[in-house]
Amino acid sequence: MTLKKLDADPSTLEKVLEELKSDESNRNKINFILFLANNDPTTNRSWCPDCVRAEPVIYKTLEESPEEVNLIRAYAGDRPTWRNPVHPWRVDPRFKVTGVPTLVRWDGDSVKGRLEDHQAHVPNLIRPLLAPST
């Protein structure tokens, strides 16, 4: 149906989540957060090969869904920033992100499903996350 993409980083993710939650038009939409590596300014491609592989598959799979979907692309930073063991998303008890890309279904205030870096590029694993919640 429709895929709306929103961008965030460690300093703006909370604001984006609050805006999604407070907007009445999002009540019936499925929300995802895709934790990604930033693009390398010298190549304009992600420094993370798994992100390069997974991103187009995730976008295509979500766009093909009959459901309305919001996707927050949460950019973790450059390689040294992401590798820091106290990166905000590594230590946040809600996310506990250990690798990028990580795709999470976000319902309200909690993770309702997730695919880690080694799974996030597989359409047959992404599609079940699109099932309407009960």
Salt bridges, closest charged atoms under 4 A:
ASP7 OD1 - ARG73 NE 2.69
GLU14 OE2 - ARG94 NH2 2.31
GLU19 OE2 - LYS15 NZ 3.85
GLU24 OE2 - ARG27 NH2 2.96
ASP50 OD1 - ARG53 NH2 3.59
GLU64 OE2 - LYS60 NZ 2.53
GLU68 OE1 - LYS29 NZ 3.99
ASP92 OD2 - ARG94 NH2 2.71
ASP107 OD1 - ARG105 NE 3.35
ASP109 OD2 - LYS21 NZ 2.79
GLU116 OE2 - ARG114 NE 2.66
ASP117 OD1 - HIS118 ND1 3.33
